[in-house]
Every structure is written in structure tokens, then in C-alpha cells.
Amino acid sequence: MAVCDLREEEAQVLKSIFSEDELTISGDYNLEYKVGEHGTISSFVIQIQWPTGYPNVMPYISMDCFYNQHVPQDVKEKIVAELVSVAEDQLGSALTYILVEYIKENHERFVKWFSIEKVDKSQPDSISNEASVGIS
């Protein structure tokens, strides 16, 4: 099956599983998955782009969008790094569903990271050192 057909097939499967409020897919294979209750501190968006050659080529994964302005940059980087690791393990297969499930399963843990990060920035160094121990 042609790579373009694989991307289109995966897009159709994802559209049948997720509502448009959760997952949007544009014609150029840019996806946005929204997790958490909209408008709350625990909500954020993961952006996934399927380049030519996907699923045999790594998707681009990002959290750099206006919606995520409440998420500290280092937390965004940690979340994206975890998702890249998951994607690397699944390379060659339709992996976006796996990424979305991983995000859902780890949502609470990710939100704790931004809570800890906010405590770190508002507390003296002795407290922030204790708070950051649980992140690694």
C-alpha cells in the first residue's frame, strides 16, 4: 500500500474513534489532540504531523502552540521526549492511536509536572529542590 494511502487510512480510523473536540486532522496530516477539560489548567494540546514517509518516518510531535501557554517549556519538552520515545518503539506502524492512549493514560502525571514546576518557581530554593526530586 502506498504511504499516502496509509496516512489516509489511519486518518479515517482515528476520525471514527475520536470526536472532533478531541482530535482534529487537517488535509495536510497535521493532527491536534486535546486532553483534559477545555479551559482548565489540566488541559493541553499535542500536535502531531505525519511527514511524507510516515509511518516509516517519525512524526513531528510538538506542544508549541498558544493553547499550551500555561505549560512550562521544560515540562512541554519532557512530555514530547516521552512521546518521541513511544513513537520510536512503534515506528513502521500506525502509531498515533498508541500516542493518544499514552497521553490519556499519563495525563494526571503530566499535569502534576506543571503543578510541581509552578511550586518550584514560587518557593524558595530549599523547597523547589524537594519538589523537583519527584520529576526525574
N, C-alpha and C positions, 0 to 999 in steps of 0.2 A: 504494500500500500504506500502511496506517495506521502511524503512528510506533510504536505499541506492537508491531505485528507485525514491524517492522524490528528492534526491540530483541530480541524473542523469537527471530527468525530468526538474528540474529548470535550470540545466546547459544547456540543449538543448534549452530551451526557451530563455535564456539570449544570447546564441550564435546566435540565429535567430534575435535578436533585435539589438545587438551591433556588430560593426566591430571588427576585431582582433586588430586594432590600439587602440581602446578604452578599450576593456575588453578582458583579456586573462584568460583562465581557464585551469589549469593543471589536469592531471588524478587523482591527489590526492585531488582535490577540493580546491586548492589554487587559488584565483582569484586576479587579479590586474586590477584596474580601473584607467585609466589615464584621468585626466581632465586638460583642458587648452591647449594652443598651445605648442607643443613639443619644448623644448629648451628655453622657455621663463620663466621669474621669476614667472609667474602666473600658471605654470603647476606643478602638483604634482600627486603622485600615492597613492591610498588607497589599502591596501592589506586586503583581507577578506579570512578567512579559515573556511570551513564548517567542524566541527568535527563530529565524529560519533554521531548520535542522532539528528543532525540538520535536520529539522528546530525547533525541540522541545528543542534543546540545543543552547545556544548563540554562534554565530560565533565569531571567533577571528578577531579583527579589529586592524590594525596597519598602521603606516606611517613610520616605522623604516626601510627604505631602502636607498641605496646610491642615488637614483634619487632625494630624498627629502632633500638632504644635505643643500639646501638653505633655508629650512623652519626651523625657530627656534623651539627648543624642546618643549617649553611651548605652542606654537601655535599648534604643532602636537598633544599634549596632549589634548588641548581644542577641536580640531576637532574630535579626536577619542572619547572623552567623549560625545560629541553631537551625534555622530553616534551610540554609545552604547545605549544611551537613546532612540533613534529612534528604534533601534533593539529590545530593551526590550519591547517597546509598541507593537511590531509586532510578538513577539515570538510565535512559533507554526505555522506560515505561511511562505511561500516563501518570504523572506524579502529583498533579495539582490537588486531586481529591485527598491524597495522603497528607499533603501540606496543610490543607484546610482542616482536616481532622486533628492533626498535630496541634495546630493553633487553638482549636476548640478545647482539646484535652489539657493544654497548658496555659490557657487564658488566665486563670487565677494566679498562677505562679508568675506570669509575666507582669500582671498588674501589681503584685507585691513588689516587684523590682522597681516600678516607678514610685511606689509609696516609700520604699526604703531610700531611694535616690532623693526624694523631696525632704525626708527627715535628715539625710546626710547634709544637705545644703543649708538647712535651717538650724542645725545644732552645732555645739562646739565640737572640736576635733575628737575629743575622747569618746563622745557618743557616736559620732559618724564612723569611727573605726570599728566600733562594736557592731553597728548596723550593717556595715558593708561585708562583714565576715560571712554572713549567710548567702551572699550573692554568688560567690565563686563556685 
